[in-house]
Structure formats: C-alpha cells, structure tokens
C-alpha cells in the first residue's frame, strides 16, 4: 500500500467525518481512477454521494470529489427490488417453520443507516438453526434459488450460498449460516438460540424480519472484521483480504453512536463473557481513528484489560500458518482437528469437479493434488 493510497483513504475518512479535503488543483485522470477504485474497495461510494449532497446543500464546494463518487439513484432502485424479494424469502421460511435471523449488512442497513441503499452488500446473510438446513434448502429451491458450489463439511464451513436471478436481471444472493462465523472460536461465541431470544423486529422488512440486538450486532461486527484478516472476501469479482474495509468500520461507528449506555454496558459484559475483549477493543479503536467515534471510557477501559489472556486475540495478528494453528487449537479434540484438516484438503468430489470444470472422475486425484499444492503455496507465501 503506497503513500497515494494511504492519502486517499485518509481523505475518504475525513469526508465521511464531514471535514473539508484538499484535492489536486487540476484534473488528474490517474488520481481519479485510484480514488474510484479505493472507494469501491471500501464500499463507501454511496455514503460519499450522500455526504457530497449534504455539503452542496450547505453551499460547500465539492465539485472535484463529487464527480468521482457513484450515483445513489440506481442503488436505491435495486434496493427496492432486493427488499421485495427478501420479504418474500422471510415469509416463505417462516411459513415452513425455518425462522431466520438477519445478520450483518442487511440488518444494519435497515436499522442504523439513514437509508438502506447507503449500506452496499454483495449478499444477504441469514442465520438459521442447524437442524433447519435441509428444510431451508428445500424452501429456497421452491422459490427458484440455486445452491452455490461451496466447500462443505461439518467443520470447514458453517454456511451455504443460494442465488436467484429475477426478471429484471438482478441477482439475489443469500448466505445461509447455521453458525455466525467460519472462524472456529468466533463460531462458538454466539448461537442461534441466544441470539433469537434477544433479537429485535425489523419492521421495514415485514412481520417475519428479526435482527440482532445492538450488543450482539456490535460484537458480531468486531468478530467479522477480525475474521477477514485471514479469510478472503470478494469485491467486484476479486478475492481480497484484510479487516479494515471502511464500510465495516463505519458499521461499528454507527452502532456505537446509536447505542444507549445500557446497551454499551451489555456489549462490554458480552465481550468479557465470550472472551472477545481484545477483538472488540481493536475494532472500536480503529473505528475511532477513522471516524472519530465517541467511545465512553467505561466501555474502552474494561476491554483494554490484558488479563486473562484470550485465545481469540491471535486472529488479529497476521500470518496464514499462525491462523491455521489458532483454528486447530480452538477445537477441543484431536479428532475434530484432524477432521478439519481433512475437510480442507479433501472437499466433496462434486465440488471439485464443478470448481475445476471437470467431468471425468478419473481426474479427481490430480485435482486434489493441485488443490493441495496451491493451498500450501499460498500459506508459504503469506507466513
């Protein structure tokens, strides 16, 4: 990451804080391309468009950066279609007996953002009971959804993707989770039953829409950020990694700003109980650094405690091999650890054939060998 990229990120944060920014005095095509790329990567384009609109209303000169931000109108139209489809999905799931909780981006879009269109997302995250996996898959199939080709196993993956293209050409992508994270220690921190008991109604998405309570949502936002320090995610068709996407930090910023002292106290107790103090402290401090988030001392001080040491803090440190060892240590039995390694190395044959566009099962041994070599090389390159 070079100095120009860092300056652009710093400028984006300043703009989202409502501050003025100095731009190049003359039109610089290379700068504009890099600015747009950075905005797209961080997922804050529509937030910037809104900020520029506010500034223009107040009489501020925003002509230079405004031309480099995406228009919000198209996203608002797409969001209406997504909302209609999501209400349909939630209704069908509830009627089948598989009640889902809304997680992460979609739940935050309809609870703490001024407009849902300001919180972009590639998919909609749902949490279900593990026992409802087959029922959920059947219900979504009846609605026209196709199951995505993903790695599967009892330990390696706690989610499955489904996609449906509507008559307008809009893809509706669902990520159905039966645990809140694929990171082992995070997956064990919160379960469906406790989250469901504390869940809140999201009225804008119909009578069957429920999201996480504020304390749970903030804990999950901090864990989600730490998860992606090691696990890839996709932006515009490209695999990325790193936990400091600005849209995730802005989620944390808005959550903290929207929470009452009582809710923040519940969050601190939850972080302590679940062994996530360091993960949460790191996320809150990074959000404050970027957006000036006001965090009371009685929230930060308990989270800053170094005792007792938390195994989850290892997820904040870089290193692919270290991350794998931390994952293995998070499992209580050697049998589970060996199973996890096996599921990484030998996913189901149908997955392998589709991933590598192969039809002859005779090729499977070579495909598994290719996968093993590629995975090992990636870990060596990123020790």
C-alpha positions, 0 to 999 in steps of 0.5 A: 500500500503506497503513500497515494493510497494511504492519502486517499483513504485518509481523505475518504475518512475525513469526508465521511467525518464531514471535514473539508479535503484538499484535492489536486488543483487540476484534473488528474485522470490517474488520481481519479481512477485510484480514488474510484477504485479505493472507494469501491474497495471500501464500499463507501461510494454511496455514503460519499454521494450522500455526504457530497449532497449534504455539503452542496446543500450547505453551499460547500464546494465539492465539485472535484470529489463529487464527480468521482463518487457513484450515483445513489439513484440506481442503488436505491432502485435495486434496493427496492427490488432486493427488499421485495424479494427478501420479504418474500424469502422471510415469509416463505421460511417462516411459513415452513417453520425455518425462522431466520435471523438477519445478520450483518449488512442487511440488518444494519442497513435497515436499522442504523443507516439513514437509508438502506441503499447507503449500506452496499452488500454483495449478499444477504446473510441469514442465520438459521438453526442447524437442524433447519438446513435441509428444510431451508434448502428445500424452501429456497429451491421452491422459490427458484434459488440455486445452491452455490458450489461451496466447500462443505463439511461439518467443520470447514464451513458453517454456511451455504450460498443460494442465488436467484436471478429475477426478471429484471436481471438482478441477482439475489444472493443469500448466505445461509449460516447455521453458525455466525462465523467460519472462524472456529472460536468466533463460531462458538461465541454466539448461537442461534438460540441466544441470539433469537431470544434477544433479537429485535423486529425489523419492521421495514422488512415485514412481520417475519424480519428479526435482527440482532440486538445492538450488543450482539450486532456490535460484537458480531461486527468486531468478530467479522472484521477480525475474521477477514484478516485471514479469510478472503472476501470478494469485491467486484469479482476479486478475492481480497483480504484484510479487516479494515474495509471502511464500510465495516468500520463505519458499521461499528461507528454507527452502532456505537453512536446509536447505542444507549449506555445500557446497551454499551454496558451489555456489549462490554459484559458480552465481550468479557463473557465470550472472551472477545475483549481484545477483538472488540477493543481493536475494532472500536479503536480503529473505528475511532481513528477513522471516524472519530467515534465517541467511545465512553471510557467505561466501555474502552477501559474494561476491554483494554484489560490484558488479563486473562489472556484470550485465545481469540486475540491471535486472529488479529495478528497476521500470518496464514500458518499462525491462523491455521494453528489458532483454528486447530487449537480452538477445537477441543479434540484431536479428532475434530482437528484432524477432521478439519484438516481433512475437510480442507484438503479433501472437499466433496468430489462434486465440488471439485469437479464443478470448481475445476470444470471437470467431468471425468472422475478419473481426474479427481486425484490430480485435482486434489493434488493441485488443490493441495499444492496451491493451498500450501503455496499460498500459506508459504507465501503469506507466513 
